[in-house]
Amino acid sequence: IDEPDALSQMPHIEYVREAGSEGIELVMWLIMRGALNDKVRTVHRFYHVPASNTAVGHLILENLP
């Protein structure tokens, strides 16, 4: 959240290597983060791993002036 510029420099293949084939989805989240101001506030954060091990996460960010 706080260092999107550093993460944007990571090659796509590194995301796949570290997080599997779904790891490339992180690139979409970086694009979303890039659309926000430099400073943001975390309004809501939720992460749950049910018994099936298919995790779900929610993150709501709000622009700060």
PyMOL Python script that loads the backbone (N, CA, C, O; Angstrom):
from pymol import cmd

cmd.read_pdbstr("""\
ATOM      1  N   ILE A   1       0.830  -1.185   0.000  1.00  0.00           N
ATOM      2  CA  ILE A   1       0.000   0.000   0.000  1.00  0.00           C
ATOM      3  C   ILE A   1       0.870   1.241   0.000  1.00  0.00           C
ATOM      4  O   ILE A   1       0.571   2.210  -0.697  1.00  0.00           O
ATOM      5  N   ASP A   2       1.944   1.220   0.776  1.00  0.00           N
ATOM      6  CA  ASP A   2       2.756   2.419   0.965  1.00  0.00           C
ATOM      7  C   ASP A   2       3.871   2.588  -0.055  1.00  0.00           C
ATOM      8  O   ASP A   2       4.395   3.693  -0.199  1.00  0.00           O
ATOM      9  N   GLU A   3       4.251   1.537  -0.767  1.00  0.00           N
ATOM     10  CA  GLU A   3       5.369   1.622  -1.704  1.00  0.00           C
ATOM     11  C   GLU A   3       5.005   1.030  -3.064  1.00  0.00           C
ATOM     12  O   GLU A   3       5.654   0.087  -3.517  1.00  0.00           O
ATOM     13  N   PRO A   4       3.975   1.570  -3.722  1.00  0.00           N
ATOM     14  CA  PRO A   4       3.571   0.995  -5.007  1.00  0.00           C
ATOM     15  C   PRO A   4       4.624   1.169  -6.095  1.00  0.00           C
ATOM     16  O   PRO A   4       4.711   0.349  -7.009  1.00  0.00           O
ATOM     17  N   ASP A   5       5.431   2.236  -6.005  1.00  0.00           N
ATOM     18  CA  ASP A   5       6.460   2.445  -7.024  1.00  0.00           C
ATOM     19  C   ASP A   5       7.479   1.313  -7.030  1.00  0.00           C
ATOM     20  O   ASP A   5       7.892   0.850  -8.094  1.00  0.00           O
ATOM     21  N   ALA A   6       7.881   0.872  -5.854  1.00  0.00           N
ATOM     22  CA  ALA A   6       8.858  -0.217  -5.771  1.00  0.00           C
ATOM     23  C   ALA A   6       8.282  -1.504  -6.349  1.00  0.00           C
ATOM     24  O   ALA A   6       8.969  -2.221  -7.077  1.00  0.00           O
ATOM     25  N   LEU A   7       7.023  -1.799  -6.028  1.00  0.00           N
ATOM     26  CA  LEU A   7       6.404  -3.024  -6.542  1.00  0.00           C
ATOM     27  C   LEU A   7       6.174  -2.960  -8.043  1.00  0.00           C
ATOM     28  O   LEU A   7       6.171  -3.990  -8.717  1.00  0.00           O
ATOM     29  N   SER A   8       5.981  -1.753  -8.573  1.00  0.00           N
ATOM     30  CA  SER A   8       5.740  -1.629 -10.015  1.00  0.00           C
ATOM     31  C   SER A   8       6.985  -1.959 -10.827  1.00  0.00           C
ATOM     32  O   SER A   8       6.889  -2.202 -12.029  1.00  0.00           O
ATOM     33  N   GLN A   9       8.146  -1.970 -10.193  1.00  0.00           N
ATOM     34  CA  GLN A   9       9.394  -2.288 -10.880  1.00  0.00           C
ATOM     35  C   GLN A   9       9.664  -3.791 -10.948  1.00  0.00           C
ATOM     36  O   GLN A   9      10.568  -4.227 -11.661  1.00  0.00           O
ATOM     37  N   MET A  10       8.884  -4.583 -10.211  1.00  0.00           N
ATOM     38  CA  MET A  10       9.085  -6.033 -10.190  1.00  0.00           C
ATOM     39  C   MET A  10       8.580  -6.639 -11.503  1.00  0.00           C
ATOM     40  O   MET A  10       7.456  -6.348 -11.913  1.00  0.00           O
ATOM     41  N   PRO A  11       9.378  -7.468 -12.167  1.00  0.00           N
ATOM     42  CA  PRO A  11       8.921  -8.114 -13.410  1.00  0.00           C
ATOM     43  C   PRO A  11       7.710  -9.016 -13.149  1.00  0.00           C
ATOM     44  O   PRO A  11       7.594  -9.619 -12.082  1.00  0.00           O
ATOM     45  N   HIS A  12       6.822  -9.101 -14.123  1.00  0.00           N
ATOM     46  CA  HIS A  12       5.612  -9.923 -13.986  1.00  0.00           C
ATOM     47  C   HIS A  12       5.947 -11.373 -13.653  1.00  0.00           C
ATOM     48  O   HIS A  12       5.242 -12.013 -12.873  1.00  0.00           O
ATOM     49  N   ILE A  13       7.010 -11.884 -14.236  1.00  0.00           N
ATOM     50  CA  ILE A  13       7.369 -13.285 -13.991  1.00  0.00           C
ATOM     51  C   ILE A  13       7.703 -13.515 -12.513  1.00  0.00           C
ATOM     52  O   ILE A  13       7.508 -14.614 -11.995  1.00  0.00           O
ATOM     53  N   GLU A  14       8.202 -12.482 -11.841  1.00  0.00           N
ATOM     54  CA  GLU A  14       8.506 -12.602 -10.410  1.00  0.00           C
ATOM     55  C   GLU A  14       7.225 -12.784  -9.595  1.00  0.00           C
ATOM     56  O   GLU A  14       7.207 -13.534  -8.619  1.00  0.00           O
ATOM     57  N   TYR A  15       6.153 -12.095  -9.997  1.00  0.00           N
ATOM     58  CA  TYR A  15       4.865 -12.291  -9.320  1.00  0.00           C
ATOM     59  C   TYR A  15       4.391 -13.731  -9.492  1.00  0.00           C
ATOM     60  O   TYR A  15       3.900 -14.345  -8.544  1.00  0.00           O
ATOM     61  N   VAL A  16       4.539 -14.264 -10.691  1.00  0.00           N
ATOM     62  CA  VAL A  16       4.122 -15.642 -10.955  1.00  0.00           C
ATOM     63  C   VAL A  16       4.989 -16.608 -10.155  1.00  0.00           C
ATOM     64  O   VAL A  16       4.481 -17.576  -9.589  1.00  0.00           O
ATOM     65  N   ARG A  17       6.277 -16.353 -10.106  1.00  0.00           N
ATOM     66  CA  ARG A  17       7.197 -17.221  -9.367  1.00  0.00           C
ATOM     67  C   ARG A  17       6.868 -17.225  -7.866  1.00  0.00           C
ATOM     68  O   ARG A  17       6.893 -18.280  -7.232  1.00  0.00           O
ATOM     69  N   GLU A  18       6.568 -16.081  -7.311  1.00  0.00           N
ATOM     70  CA  GLU A  18       6.323 -15.961  -5.872  1.00  0.00           C
ATOM     71  C   GLU A  18       4.910 -16.358  -5.458  1.00  0.00           C
ATOM     72  O   GLU A  18       4.709 -16.873  -4.359  1.00  0.00           O
ATOM     73  N   ALA A  19       3.914 -16.118  -6.344  1.00  0.00           N
ATOM     74  CA  ALA A  19       2.515 -16.308  -5.935  1.00  0.00           C
ATOM     75  C   ALA A  19       1.744 -17.270  -6.830  1.00  0.00           C
ATOM     76  O   ALA A  19       0.529 -17.401  -6.675  1.00  0.00           O
ATOM     77  N   GLY A  20       2.404 -17.939  -7.749  1.00  0.00           N
ATOM     78  CA  GLY A  20       1.697 -18.865  -8.630  1.00  0.00           C
ATOM     79  C   GLY A  20       1.007 -18.142  -9.772  1.00  0.00           C
ATOM     80  O   GLY A  20       1.145 -16.928  -9.926  1.00  0.00           O
ATOM     81  N   SER A  21       0.271 -18.888 -10.564  1.00  0.00           N
ATOM     82  CA  SER A  21      -0.346 -18.305 -11.760  1.00  0.00           C
ATOM     83  C   SER A  21      -1.352 -17.214 -11.423  1.00  0.00           C
ATOM     84  O   SER A  21      -1.564 -16.306 -12.227  1.00  0.00           O
ATOM     85  N   GLU A  22      -1.977 -17.284 -10.245  1.00  0.00           N
ATOM     86  CA  GLU A  22      -2.908 -16.228  -9.853  1.00  0.00           C
ATOM     87  C   GLU A  22      -2.171 -14.981  -9.383  1.00  0.00           C
ATOM     88  O   GLU A  22      -2.785 -13.930  -9.199  1.00  0.00           O
ATOM     89  N   GLY A  23      -0.873 -15.087  -9.188  1.00  0.00           N
ATOM     90  CA  GLY A  23      -0.091 -13.954  -8.714  1.00  0.00           C
ATOM     91  C   GLY A  23      -0.120 -12.771  -9.659  1.00  0.00           C
ATOM     92  O   GLY A  23       0.043 -11.631  -9.225  1.00  0.00           O
ATOM     93  N   ILE A  24      -0.321 -13.017 -10.926  1.00  0.00           N
ATOM     94  CA  ILE A  24      -0.371 -11.922 -11.888  1.00  0.00           C
ATOM     95  C   ILE A  24      -1.555 -11.006 -11.603  1.00  0.00           C
ATOM     96  O   ILE A  24      -1.572  -9.860 -12.052  1.00  0.00           O
ATOM     97  N   GLU A  25      -2.550 -11.500 -10.859  1.00  0.00           N
ATOM     98  CA  GLU A  25      -3.676 -10.647 -10.456  1.00  0.00           C
ATOM     99  C   GLU A  25      -3.190  -9.469  -9.616  1.00  0.00           C
ATOM    100  O   GLU A  25      -3.832  -8.419  -9.582  1.00  0.00           O
ATOM    101  N   LEU A  26      -2.071  -9.643  -8.946  1.00  0.00           N
ATOM    102  CA  LEU A  26      -1.514  -8.545  -8.156  1.00  0.00           C
ATOM    103  C   LEU A  26      -1.198  -7.339  -9.025  1.00  0.00           C
ATOM    104  O   LEU A  26      -1.261  -6.204  -8.554  1.00  0.00           O
ATOM    105  N   VAL A  27      -0.859  -7.569 -10.285  1.00  0.00           N
ATOM    106  CA  VAL A  27      -0.584  -6.460 -11.199  1.00  0.00           C
ATOM    107  C   VAL A  27      -1.828  -5.594 -11.355  1.00  0.00           C
ATOM    108  O   VAL A  27      -1.723  -4.369 -11.410  1.00  0.00           O
ATOM    109  N   MET A  28      -2.998  -6.210 -11.426  1.00  0.00           N
ATOM    110  CA  MET A  28      -4.242  -5.437 -11.523  1.00  0.00           C
ATOM    111  C   MET A  28      -4.435  -4.585 -10.278  1.00  0.00           C
ATOM    112  O   MET A  28      -4.913  -3.454 -10.366  1.00  0.00           O
ATOM    113  N   TRP A  29      -4.064  -5.123  -9.116  1.00  0.00           N
ATOM    114  CA  TRP A  29      -4.185  -4.348  -7.888  1.00  0.00           C
ATOM    115  C   TRP A  29      -3.203  -3.183  -7.892  1.00  0.00           C
ATOM    116  O   TRP A  29      -3.518  -2.111  -7.375  1.00  0.00           O
ATOM    117  N   LEU A  30      -2.027  -3.375  -8.462  1.00  0.00           N
ATOM    118  CA  LEU A  30      -1.068  -2.272  -8.561  1.00  0.00           C
ATOM    119  C   LEU A  30      -1.594  -1.170  -9.472  1.00  0.00           C
ATOM    120  O   LEU A  30      -1.384   0.014  -9.208  1.00  0.00           O
ATOM    121  N   ILE A  31      -2.280  -1.563 -10.547  1.00  0.00           N
ATOM    122  CA  ILE A  31      -2.885  -0.571 -11.436  1.00  0.00           C
ATOM    123  C   ILE A  31      -3.930   0.227 -10.671  1.00  0.00           C
ATOM    124  O   ILE A  31      -4.002   1.450 -10.796  1.00  0.00           O
ATOM    125  N   MET A  32      -4.739  -0.468  -9.879  1.00  0.00           N
ATOM    126  CA  MET A  32      -5.741   0.219  -9.062  1.00  0.00           C
ATOM    127  C   MET A  32      -5.062   1.178  -8.094  1.00  0.00           C
ATOM    128  O   MET A  32      -5.495   2.319  -7.936  1.00  0.00           O
ATOM    129  N   ARG A  33      -4.003   0.717  -7.450  1.00  0.00           N
ATOM    130  CA  ARG A  33      -3.302   1.571  -6.481  1.00  0.00           C
ATOM    131  C   ARG A  33      -2.713   2.789  -7.170  1.00  0.00           C
ATOM    132  O   ARG A  33      -2.682   3.875  -6.592  1.00  0.00           O
ATOM    133  N   GLY A  34      -2.247   2.619  -8.393  1.00  0.00           N
ATOM    134  CA  GLY A  34      -1.680   3.730  -9.149  1.00  0.00           C
ATOM    135  C   GLY A  34      -2.699   4.799  -9.497  1.00  0.00           C
ATOM    136  O   GLY A  34      -2.328   5.942  -9.764  1.00  0.00           O
ATOM    137  N   ALA A  35      -3.975   4.447  -9.497  1.00  0.00           N
ATOM    138  CA  ALA A  35      -5.031   5.413  -9.797  1.00  0.00           C
ATOM    139  C   ALA A  35      -5.365   6.287  -8.587  1.00  0.00           C
ATOM    140  O   ALA A  35      -6.104   7.263  -8.712  1.00  0.00           O
ATOM    141  N   LEU A  36      -4.825   5.942  -7.422  1.00  0.00           N
ATOM    142  CA  LEU A  36      -5.095   6.700  -6.200  1.00  0.00           C
ATOM    143  C   LEU A  36      -3.988   7.724  -5.948  1.00  0.00           C
ATOM    144  O   LEU A  36      -2.941   7.696  -6.596  1.00  0.00           O
ATOM    145  N   ASN A  37      -4.235   8.621  -5.004  1.00  0.00           N
ATOM    146  CA  ASN A  37      -3.219   9.588  -4.589  1.00  0.00           C
ATOM    147  C   ASN A  37      -2.027   8.865  -3.975  1.00  0.00           C
ATOM    148  O   ASN A  37      -2.107   7.680  -3.653  1.00  0.00           O
ATOM    149  N   ASP A  38      -0.921   9.591  -3.814  1.00  0.00           N
ATOM    150  CA  ASP A  38       0.256   8.995  -3.173  1.00  0.00           C
ATOM    151  C   ASP A  38      -0.043   8.558  -1.745  1.00  0.00           C
ATOM    152  O   ASP A  38       0.426   7.512  -1.295  1.00  0.00           O
ATOM    153  N   LYS A  39      -0.825   9.363  -1.038  1.00  0.00           N
ATOM    154  CA  LYS A  39      -1.168   9.032   0.344  1.00  0.00           C
ATOM    155  C   LYS A  39      -2.604   8.537   0.401  1.00  0.00           C
ATOM    156  O   LYS A  39      -3.522   9.183  -0.104  1.00  0.00           O
ATOM    157  N   VAL A  40      -2.780   7.378   1.028  1.00  0.00           N
ATOM    158  CA  VAL A  40      -4.113   6.794   1.168  1.00  0.00           C
ATOM    159  C   VAL A  40      -4.324   6.357   2.613  1.00  0.00           C
ATOM    160  O   VAL A  40      -3.378   6.223   3.389  1.00  0.00           O
ATOM    161  N   ARG A  41      -5.579   6.142   2.947  1.00  0.00           N
ATOM    162  CA  ARG A  41      -5.954   5.639   4.262  1.00  0.00           C
ATOM    163  C   ARG A  41      -6.656   4.313   4.061  1.00  0.00           C
ATOM    164  O   ARG A  41      -7.512   4.192   3.185  1.00  0.00           O
ATOM    165  N   THR A  42      -6.306   3.314   4.860  1.00  0.00           N
ATOM    166  CA  THR A  42      -6.999   2.029   4.816  1.00  0.00           C
ATOM    167  C   THR A  42      -8.303   2.165   5.587  1.00  0.00           C
ATOM    168  O   THR A  42      -8.299   2.357   6.803  1.00  0.00           O
ATOM    169  N   VAL A  43      -9.423   2.062   4.869  1.00  0.00           N
ATOM    170  CA  VAL A  43     -10.745   2.181   5.479  1.00  0.00           C
ATOM    171  C   VAL A  43     -11.184   0.833   6.032  1.00  0.00           C
ATOM    172  O   VAL A  43     -11.760   0.756   7.117  1.00  0.00           O
ATOM    173  N   HIS A  44     -10.908  -0.230   5.280  1.00  0.00           N
ATOM    174  CA  HIS A  44     -11.332  -1.571   5.696  1.00  0.00           C
ATOM    175  C   HIS A  44     -10.346  -2.585   5.143  1.00  0.00           C
ATOM    176  O   HIS A  44      -9.912  -2.483   3.996  1.00  0.00           O
ATOM    177  N   ARG A  45      -9.997  -3.564   5.966  1.00  0.00           N
ATOM    178  CA  ARG A  45      -9.113  -4.652   5.534  1.00  0.00           C
ATOM    179  C   ARG A  45      -9.664  -5.943   6.127  1.00  0.00           C
ATOM    180  O   ARG A  45      -9.945  -6.022   7.323  1.00  0.00           O
ATOM    181  N   PHE A  46      -9.814  -6.959   5.266  1.00  0.00           N
ATOM    182  CA  PHE A  46     -10.370  -8.234   5.711  1.00  0.00           C
ATOM    183  C   PHE A  46      -9.681  -9.349   4.944  1.00  0.00           C
ATOM    184  O   PHE A  46      -9.481  -9.237   3.734  1.00  0.00           O
ATOM    185  N   TYR A  47      -9.319 -10.413   5.626  1.00  0.00           N
ATOM    186  CA  TYR A  47      -8.707 -11.578   4.980  1.00  0.00           C
ATOM    187  C   TYR A  47      -9.199 -12.823   5.703  1.00  0.00           C
ATOM    188  O   TYR A  47      -9.135 -12.900   6.930  1.00  0.00           O
ATOM    189  N   HIS A  48      -9.686 -13.789   4.948  1.00  0.00           N
ATOM    190  CA  HIS A  48     -10.236 -15.005   5.547  1.00  0.00           C
ATOM    191  C   HIS A  48      -9.797 -16.215   4.737  1.00  0.00           C
ATOM    192  O   HIS A  48      -9.877 -16.215   3.508  1.00  0.00           O
ATOM    193  N   VAL A  49      -9.334 -17.238   5.430  1.00  0.00           N
ATOM    194  CA  VAL A  49      -8.987 -18.511   4.799  1.00  0.00           C
ATOM    195  C   VAL A  49      -9.929 -19.566   5.364  1.00  0.00           C
ATOM    196  O   VAL A  49      -9.729 -20.036   6.484  1.00  0.00           O
ATOM    197  N   PRO A  50     -10.954 -19.946   4.601  1.00  0.00           N
ATOM    198  CA  PRO A  50     -11.888 -20.964   5.089  1.00  0.00           C
ATOM    199  C   PRO A  50     -11.262 -22.357   5.027  1.00  0.00           C
ATOM    200  O   PRO A  50     -10.115 -22.516   4.609  1.00  0.00           O
ATOM    201  N   ALA A  51     -12.013 -23.337   5.438  1.00  0.00           N
ATOM    202  CA  ALA A  51     -11.529 -24.722   5.455  1.00  0.00           C
ATOM    203  C   ALA A  51     -11.091 -25.196   4.073  1.00  0.00           C
ATOM    204  O   ALA A  51     -10.233 -26.072   3.966  1.00  0.00           O
ATOM    205  N   SER A  52     -11.667 -24.632   3.021  1.00  0.00           N
ATOM    206  CA  SER A  52     -11.311 -25.059   1.661  1.00  0.00           C
ATOM    207  C   SER A  52      -9.979 -24.477   1.208  1.00  0.00           C
ATOM    208  O   SER A  52      -9.481 -24.837   0.141  1.00  0.00           O
ATOM    209  N   ASN A  53      -9.388 -23.574   2.009  1.00  0.00           N
ATOM    210  CA  ASN A  53      -8.119 -22.913   1.695  1.00  0.00           C
ATOM    211  C   ASN A  53      -8.182 -21.987   0.495  1.00  0.00           C
ATOM    212  O   ASN A  53      -7.141 -21.595  -0.031  1.00  0.00           O
ATOM    213  N   THR A  54      -9.374 -21.630   0.053  1.00  0.00           N
ATOM    214  CA  THR A  54      -9.507 -20.618  -0.992  1.00  0.00           C
ATOM    215  C   THR A  54      -9.733 -19.288  -0.285  1.00  0.00           C
ATOM    216  O   THR A  54     -10.860 -18.948   0.076  1.00  0.00           O
ATOM    217  N   ALA A  55      -8.660 -18.549  -0.094  1.00  0.00           N
ATOM    218  CA  ALA A  55      -8.718 -17.326   0.695  1.00  0.00           C
ATOM    219  C   ALA A  55      -9.437 -16.213  -0.060  1.00  0.00           C
ATOM    220  O   ALA A  55      -9.516 -16.212  -1.288  1.00  0.00           O
ATOM    221  N   VAL A  56      -9.953 -15.278   0.711  1.00  0.00           N
ATOM    222  CA  VAL A  56     -10.593 -14.095   0.148  1.00  0.00           C
ATOM    223  C   VAL A  56     -10.089 -12.892   0.940  1.00  0.00           C
ATOM    224  O   VAL A  56      -9.977 -12.937   2.165  1.00  0.00           O
ATOM    225  N   GLY A  57      -9.793 -11.832   0.223  1.00  0.00           N
ATOM    226  CA  GLY A  57      -9.335 -10.614   0.875  1.00  0.00           C
ATOM    227  C   GLY A  57     -10.065  -9.405   0.331  1.00  0.00           C
ATOM    228  O   GLY A  57     -10.404  -9.346  -0.851  1.00  0.00           O
ATOM    229  N   HIS A  58     -10.300  -8.452   1.199  1.00  0.00           N
ATOM    230  CA  HIS A  58     -10.936  -7.195   0.813  1.00  0.00           C
ATOM    231  C   HIS A  58     -10.057  -6.067   1.337  1.00  0.00           C
ATOM    232  O   HIS A  58      -9.541  -6.139   2.452  1.00  0.00           O
ATOM    233  N   LEU A  59      -9.893  -5.039   0.538  1.00  0.00           N
ATOM    234  CA  LEU A  59      -9.135  -3.871   0.955  1.00  0.00           C
ATOM    235  C   LEU A  59      -9.811  -2.647   0.369  1.00  0.00           C
ATOM    236  O   LEU A  59      -9.977  -2.545  -0.846  1.00  0.00           O
ATOM    237  N   ILE A  60     -10.200  -1.719   1.228  1.00  0.00           N
ATOM    238  CA  ILE A  60     -10.816  -0.476   0.772  1.00  0.00           C
ATOM    239  C   ILE A  60      -9.885   0.659   1.161  1.00  0.00           C
ATOM    240  O   ILE A  60      -9.582   0.856   2.338  1.00  0.00           O
ATOM    241  N   LEU A  61      -9.437   1.400   0.161  1.00  0.00           N
ATOM    242  CA  LEU A  61      -8.540   2.526   0.380  1.00  0.00           C
ATOM    243  C   LEU A  61      -9.254   3.822   0.037  1.00  0.00           C
ATOM    244  O   LEU A  61     -10.131   3.851  -0.827  1.00  0.00           O
ATOM    245  N   GLU A  62      -8.873   4.890   0.719  1.00  0.00           N
ATOM    246  CA  GLU A  62      -9.464   6.203   0.484  1.00  0.00           C
ATOM    247  C   GLU A  62      -8.327   7.197   0.251  1.00  0.00           C
ATOM    248  O   GLU A  62      -7.335   7.198   0.980  1.00  0.00           O
ATOM    249  N   ASN A  63      -8.480   8.044  -0.769  1.00  0.00           N
ATOM    250  CA  ASN A  63      -7.481   9.067  -1.036  1.00  0.00           C
ATOM    251  C   ASN A  63      -7.374  10.036   0.129  1.00  0.00           C
ATOM    252  O   ASN A  63      -8.381  10.416   0.726  1.00  0.00           O
ATOM    253  N   LEU A  64      -6.146  10.433   0.451  1.00  0.00           N
ATOM    254  CA  LEU A  64      -5.909  11.513   1.395  1.00  0.00           C
ATOM    255  C   LEU A  64      -5.462  12.730   0.593  1.00  0.00           C
ATOM    256  O   LEU A  64      -4.868  12.590  -0.476  1.00  0.00           O
ATOM    257  N   PRO A  65      -5.744  13.915   1.104  1.00  0.00           N
ATOM    258  CA  PRO A  65      -5.337  15.129   0.361  1.00  0.00           C
ATOM    259  C   PRO A  65      -3.832  15.268   0.278  1.00  0.00           C
ATOM    260  O   PRO A  65      -3.332  16.227  -0.309  1.00  0.00           O
TER     261      PRO A  65
END
""", "prot")
cmd.dss("prot")
cmd.show_as("cartoon", "prot")
cmd.util.cbc("prot")
cmd.orient("prot")
